[in-house]
Amino acid sequence: MTVISSNDSKENRVRTLEMGAMDFMAKPIDEELLVAYVSNRLAYKRELEQAIVIDELTQIYNRKFMESQIKLFIKHHQQNKEHFSIAIIDLDYFKKVNDTYGHLVGDEVLKGFASLVKELKGAEAIACRFGGEEFVILMPRTTKKEAFIFIEKLRTSMEKKIFTANGTSFHVTFSSGIAEATSTNLHPKKMLEEADQALYTAKQLGRNQTIIFDNIAAVEKRKVKIKIVVIDDVYIIRDLITNHFKHLEENEDYMIETLAYPDGISFLEANWYDPECKYIILLDWILPKMDGIEVLSKIREQHASSNVIVSMLTSRVGEEYVMKAFINGADDYIVKPFNVVEVSERIIRLIHQMFL
């Protein structure tokens, strides 16, 4: 509020400001000055409002704005029976991005995802940062099926997006849960709980997928398909590992298949990748024609650790080799000679940590 008065005394100005006015203008008022003053204050008001509702890092809406909009869309649904859906999105294994590449790179991933959402979403959809690596997308006049189509388009685009750090490339995926407004969930907390339950189911089923809340009961507990790939020019090592896993007891959460290649070129030229599977690759460092680090770099150009774990299998010891492996995208480092049982136990731990 600005007070305009012909009494331009110091006492009157002080009293005006003490009573809560933002500014004081003395009469008579110059018209040009008044126009400039109003324009300045309107611009300041817009900037202030933006700062209140916009997440500083990602430049999309924040949680406070999201909560106000959910209430508004629920009200519209109650009045006009307009469809309204929400999606909660969680970036898969984001902690590993921070741990591997640092928090500054993690921030770039968050900004990159937010930018992708803004690029792909419709004019009415509202993207919000829910907190950390979680996001909420509000979709007015959108059914759960329409929401699913959009979120899947976003998911596949994110899966292909390339991020870089320390001269290496990597990918990040996300899991998502969707809920649509119905007669039984017309409350912000209830809708968010339903979307969150669907998100939890997506994570339980292996991540990098979208689940609609209504479909949770119909979704069977699917076993995660895991392929263990051994790339080593020594036949005995390939045979030792593949035979060991062939004879493991069946597990209720996952099933394992083994593949083996004598060199990196034959592996890369093979049609080895199946998006329905998760992979653990045991990669020898010293290979003919193309060494293991080159193969690792080729893998990371296309596949993130959320789907493909790479463990260097090598006789090279020393901190410089370990660091080089991790910088180029390795997830684990196993030194030869090794005990196949110990390697097996290590792989099972990785499966539980990364895929279940």
C-alpha positions in Angstrom: 0.0 0.0 0.0 1.2 3.5 -0.9 -0.2 6.6 0.9 -0.6 9.8 -1.1 -0.9 13.0 1.0 -0.3 16.7 0.8 1.1 16.6 4.3 4.8 15.9 3.5 6.1 16.4 7.0 8.7 14.0 8.4 6.3 13.1 11.3 3.5 12.2 8.8 5.9 10.0 6.7 7.1 8.1 9.8 3.6 7.6 11.1 2.5 6.3 7.7 5.3 3.8 7.5 4.8 2.7 11.1 1.2 1.9 10.3 2.2 -0.5 7.6 2.3 1.4 4.4 5.0 0.4 1.9 5.7 3.8 0.5 4.7 7.5 0.7 4.1 10.0 -2.1 3.6 13.7 -1.6 1.1 15.8 -3.6 1.1 17.2 -6.1 2.1 14.1 -8.1 3.8 14.2 -11.4 1.9 12.0 -13.9 5.0 10.6 -15.5 6.5 9.7 -12.2 3.3 8.1 -11.0 3.2 5.8 -14.1 6.8 4.8 -13.7 6.2 4.2 -10.0 3.1 1.9 -10.6 5.0 0.0 -13.3 7.9 -0.6 -11.0 5.7 -1.8 -8.1 3.8 -4.2 -10.4 7.0 -5.7 -11.7 8.2 -6.1 -8.1 5.0 -7.8 -7.1 5.3 -10.2 -10.0 8.9 -11.1 -9.1 7.9 -11.6 -5.4 4.9 -13.8 -6.3 7.2 -15.9 -8.6 9.8 -16.3 -5.9 7.1 -17.6 -3.5 5.8 -20.4 -5.8 8.8 -21.3 -8.0 11.5 -23.8 -7.0 14.8 -22.0 -7.2 16.9 -24.9 -8.6 14.6 -26.3 -11.2 12.5 -23.2 -12.0 9.2 -25.2 -11.9 6.5 -24.8 -9.3 7.2 -25.7 -5.7 5.3 -27.9 -3.2 3.4 -25.0 -1.7 1.9 -24.0 -5.1 1.2 -27.7 -5.9 -0.9 -28.1 -2.8 -3.0 -25.0 -3.6 -3.6 -26.2 -7.2 -4.6 -29.7 -6.1 -7.3 -28.2 -3.9 -8.5 -26.0 -6.9 -8.6 -28.9 -9.3 -10.5 -31.1 -6.8 -13.0 -28.3 -6.4 -13.5 -28.1 -10.2 -14.0 -31.9 -10.3 -16.7 -31.7 -7.6 -18.5 -28.8 -9.4 -18.1 -29.9 -13.0 -17.1 -33.6 -12.9 -13.9 -32.6 -14.8 -11.3 -35.3 -15.1 -8.2 -34.7 -13.0 -5.1 -36.9 -12.7 -1.8 -36.5 -10.8 1.5 -38.4 -11.1 4.3 -38.7 -8.6 7.7 -39.2 -10.2 10.9 -40.4 -8.5 14.3 -40.4 -10.3 15.7 -43.9 -10.0 18.9 -44.4 -7.8 19.5 -40.6 -7.7 21.6 -41.0 -4.6 24.1 -43.0 -6.7 24.3 -40.0 -9.1 25.3 -37.7 -6.2 27.7 -40.3 -4.8 29.4 -41.0 -8.1 29.5 -37.6 -9.8 28.8 -35.1 -7.0 25.9 -32.9 -6.0 26.5 -30.3 -8.6 26.1 -32.9 -11.3 23.0 -34.1 -9.4 21.6 -30.6 -9.6 22.1 -30.6 -13.3 20.2 -33.9 -13.6 17.3 -32.3 -11.7 17.3 -29.2 -13.9 17.6 -31.4 -17.0 14.6 -33.4 -16.0 12.5 -30.3 -15.2 13.5 -28.8 -18.5 12.3 -32.0 -20.3 9.0 -31.9 -18.5 8.4 -28.3 -19.5 9.3 -29.2 -23.1 6.9 -32.1 -23.3 3.9 -31.3 -21.1 0.7 -29.7 -22.4 -0.2 -26.1 -21.7 -2.6 -27.1 -18.8 -0.3 -29.5 -17.0 1.5 -28.1 -14.0 4.9 -29.5 -13.0 6.1 -29.2 -9.4 9.1 -30.3 -7.4 7.8 -32.3 -4.5 11.1 -32.5 -2.7 14.6 -33.9 -3.4 14.4 -36.0 -6.5 10.6 -36.4 -6.4 8.2 -34.4 -8.7 4.5 -34.1 -9.1 2.6 -33.4 -12.3 -0.9 -32.1 -12.1 -3.0 -32.8 -15.2 -6.5 -31.1 -15.3 -9.1 -32.4 -17.7 -7.0 -35.6 -18.1 -8.1 -39.2 -17.5 -5.7 -41.8 -15.9 -5.2 -43.4 -19.3 -4.3 -40.1 -21.0 -2.0 -39.3 -18.0 -0.4 -42.7 -18.5 0.3 -42.0 -22.2 2.0 -38.7 -21.4 4.1 -40.0 -18.4 5.3 -42.9 -20.5 6.3 -40.5 -23.3 8.2 -38.5 -20.7 9.8 -41.7 -19.2 11.1 -43.0 -22.5 12.4 -39.5 -23.4 14.2 -39.3 -20.0 15.6 -42.8 -20.5 17.3 -41.6 -23.7 18.5 -38.3 -22.4 22.3 -38.1 -22.0 24.0 -36.5 -19.1 27.8 -35.9 -18.9 30.2 -35.7 -16.0 34.0 -35.9 -15.9 34.1 -36.7 -19.6 31.7 -39.6 -19.3 28.1 -40.0 -20.3 25.3 -41.6 -18.2 21.5 -42.0 -18.2 18.9 -41.6 -15.5 15.5 -43.2 -15.5 12.4 -42.7 -13.3 9.5 -44.5 -11.7 6.0 -43.1 -11.5 2.6 -43.6 -10.0 -0.7 -42.1 -11.3 -4.0 -41.5 -9.5 -7.2 -40.0 -11.0 -9.8 -38.0 -9.0 -12.8 -40.2 -8.1 -15.7 -40.0 -5.7 -13.6 -41.8 -3.0 -10.4 -39.8 -3.0 -11.3 -36.1 -3.3 -8.7 -34.9 -0.9 -5.2 -33.8 -1.7 -3.6 -36.1 0.9 -5.7 -39.1 -0.4 -4.8 -38.5 -4.0 -1.2 -38.2 -3.2 -1.3 -41.3 -1.1 -2.8 -43.3 -4.0 -0.2 -42.0 -6.5 2.5 -42.8 -4.0 1.3 -46.4 -3.5 1.4 -46.8 -7.3 4.9 -45.4 -7.4 6.0 -47.8 -4.7 4.6 -50.7 -6.8 6.5 -49.4 -9.8 9.7 -49.5 -7.7 8.9 -53.0 -6.4 8.5 -54.3 -9.9 12.0 -53.2 -11.0 11.7 -49.3 -11.5 11.8 -47.4 -14.7 8.0 -47.9 -15.3 4.6 -46.3 -14.7 1.8 -47.8 -12.6 -1.8 -46.5 -12.3 -3.2 -46.8 -8.8 -6.4 -48.6 -10.0 -4.2 -51.3 -11.6 -2.2 -52.2 -8.5 -4.5 -55.1 -7.5 -4.3 -56.5 -11.0 -0.5 -56.3 -11.3 1.1 -59.7 -10.6 4.2 -59.9 -8.6 6.5 -60.3 -11.5 10.0 -61.8 -11.2 12.8 -59.5 -12.2 14.6 -60.9 -15.2 18.3 -60.6 -14.7 21.0 -61.5 -17.2 24.6 -62.0 -16.1 27.0 -61.4 -18.9 30.6 -62.5 -18.7 33.0 -60.9 -21.2 36.4 -62.6 -20.9 38.8 -64.1 -23.4 39.6 -66.9 -21.0 37.2 -69.8 -21.6 37.7 -71.3 -18.1 36.5 -68.1 -16.4 33.5 -67.8 -18.7 32.6 -71.4 -18.1 33.2 -71.3 -14.3 30.9 -68.3 -13.8 28.1 -69.3 -16.2 27.9 -72.9 -14.8 27.8 -71.7 -11.2 24.7 -69.5 -11.9 23.0 -72.2 -13.9 22.9 -74.3 -10.8 21.7 -71.7 -8.3 18.4 -72.4 -6.5 15.4 -70.7 -8.0 14.4 -67.4 -6.3 10.9 -66.0 -5.9 11.9 -62.4 -6.6 14.1 -62.8 -9.7 15.3 -65.3 -12.3 18.8 -65.4 -13.8 20.1 -66.1 -17.3 23.8 -66.1 -18.2 25.5 -65.0 -21.4 29.2 -65.2 -22.3 31.4 -63.5 -24.9 35.1 -64.0 -25.6 35.7 -60.3 -26.4 34.1 -56.8 -26.3 33.5 -56.5 -30.1 31.4 -59.7 -30.3 29.4 -58.5 -27.3 28.8 -55.0 -28.7 27.8 -56.4 -32.1 25.4 -58.9 -30.5 21.7 -58.0 -30.1 22.2 -58.4 -26.3 20.0 -55.7 -24.7 16.4 -56.4 -23.8 14.6 -53.5 -22.1 12.5 -56.0 -20.1 15.7 -57.3 -18.3 18.3 -56.0 -15.9 21.9 -56.7 -16.5 25.1 -57.4 -14.5 28.1 -57.4 -16.8 31.4 -59.0 -15.6 33.9 -57.3 -17.9 37.5 -58.2 -18.2 39.9 -55.2 -18.5 42.4 -56.8 -20.9 40.6 -58.0 -24.0 41.7 -58.5 -27.6 41.2 -55.7 -30.1 39.2 -53.5 -27.7 40.0 -53.3 -24.0 37.5 -53.4 -21.2 37.5 -49.6 -20.5 36.6 -48.9 -24.2 33.8 -51.5 -23.9 32.6 -49.9 -20.7 32.5 -46.5 -22.3 30.4 -47.9 -25.2 28.0 -49.5 -22.7 27.6 -46.2 -20.8 26.8 -44.2 -23.9 23.5 -46.2 -24.1 22.7 -47.6 -20.7 22.5 -46.3 -17.2 23.5 -48.2 -14.0 19.8 -48.5 -13.1 19.4 -51.1 -15.8 23.0 -52.3 -16.5 25.5 -52.8 -13.7 29.1 -53.2 -14.9 31.7 -54.9 -12.7 35.3 -54.9 -13.9 36.9 -58.3 -13.6 40.7 -57.9 -13.7 44.1 -58.8 -12.4 45.1 -55.1 -12.4 45.4 -53.8 -8.9 46.1 -50.3 -7.7 44.1 -47.3 -6.8 44.7 -45.7 -10.2 43.0 -48.6 -12.0 40.1 -48.6 -9.6 39.6 -44.9 -10.0 39.8 -45.1 -13.8 37.2 -47.9 -13.8 34.7 -45.9 -11.7 35.3 -42.6 -13.5 34.4 -44.4 -16.8 31.2 -45.7 -15.3 32.0 -49.0 -13.6 29.8 -50.0 -10.6 32.1 -52.6 -9.0 35.6 -53.9 -9.2 36.6 -57.6 -8.8 40.3 -58.6 -8.7 41.5 -61.9 -10.2 42.1 -64.6 -9.1 38.7 -64.8 -7.4 36.5 -67.3 -5.6 33.4 -68.0 -7.7 31.2 -68.4 -4.6 32.4 -65.0 -3.2 31.7 -63.4 -6.6 28.3 -65.0 -6.7 27.4 -63.6 -3.2 28.6 -60.2 -4.3 26.4 -60.3 -7.4 23.4 -61.4 -5.4 24.0 -58.4 -3.0 24.1 -56.1 -6.1 20.8 -57.5 -7.3 19.1 -56.8 -4.0 20.6 -53.3 -3.7 20.0 -52.1 -7.3 17.1 -54.1 -8.8 14.7 -55.2 -6.0 
